[in-house]
Amino acid sequence: MAPQPWMIPQLSVDAESDLRRMRELLQTMSRDELLGQADILLNQVVNKAAVISQAIRHISELEAREAVRDPEPGPMPQGWTAGVLGGLG
């Protein structure tokens, strides 16, 4: 399944510049420095994934509460309008 457009990050020019600069910096680091950065990044990825999962669950709960509080009307059964209008006349 292809990603939805809202799932593709839109990086600002500044963010793209930072990314490029950080990639260049990584090229100059020693193995130990790279391992330290990898550990930091791993922690950030895991923490952000947990926050995103929690946010998705929270949004789902809010949507479910909203649906129960204010349900959208479903499709009218066939002939319902004629039956109601016939009962009024």
C-alpha positions in Angstrom: 0.0 0.0 0.0 1.4 3.4 -1.0 1.8 6.0 1.8 -0.8 8.6 2.1 0.4 12.2 1.2 0.1 13.3 4.9 2.5 10.5 5.9 5.4 11.9 3.8 7.4 14.4 5.8 7.7 17.8 4.3 11.2 19.1 5.4 11.8 22.8 5.4 14.9 24.2 3.7 16.5 24.6 7.1 15.8 21.0 8.1 17.2 19.7 4.8 20.4 21.9 5.3 20.7 20.5 8.9 20.4 17.0 7.6 23.0 17.5 4.9 25.4 19.1 7.5 24.9 16.2 10.0 25.5 13.6 7.3 28.8 15.3 6.5 29.7 15.4 10.2 29.0 11.7 10.5 31.6 11.1 7.7 34.3 12.6 9.9 33.5 10.7 13.2 35.4 7.9 14.7 33.8 4.5 15.2 33.3 5.2 18.9 31.7 8.5 18.2 29.4 6.9 15.6 28.4 4.2 18.1 27.6 7.0 20.6 25.4 8.8 18.0 23.8 5.6 17.0 22.8 4.9 20.7 21.3 8.4 20.9 19.4 8.0 17.7 18.1 4.6 18.7 16.7 6.0 21.9 15.1 8.9 20.1 13.5 6.5 17.5 12.1 4.2 20.2 10.8 7.1 22.3 9.2 8.9 19.3 7.6 5.6 18.1 6.1 5.2 21.6 4.7 8.7 21.6 3.2 8.3 18.2 1.6 5.0 19.2 0.2 6.7 22.3 -1.1 9.6 20.3 -2.8 7.3 17.7 -4.5 5.4 20.6 -5.6 8.7 22.1 -7.0 10.0 18.8 -8.8 6.7 18.3 -10.4 7.0 21.7 -11.5 10.6 21.1 -12.9 9.6 17.7 -14.8 6.7 19.3 -16.2 9.0 22.0 -17.3 11.6 19.4 -19.0 8.9 17.3 -21.0 7.7 20.3 -21.8 11.2 21.4 -22.8 12.5 18.0 -23.3 9.6 15.6 -23.5 10.4 11.9 -26.9 9.5 10.4 -26.8 6.3 8.4 -28.4 5.9 5.0 -32.2 6.1 5.1 -33.9 2.8 4.4 -35.5 2.6 0.9 -39.1 3.9 1.0 -38.6 5.6 4.4 -39.3 9.1 3.0 -42.5 8.0 1.2 -43.7 6.3 4.4 -43.1 9.4 6.5 -44.6 11.7 4.0 -47.6 9.3 3.6 -48.1 9.3 7.4 -48.2 13.1 7.4 -50.8 13.4 4.6 
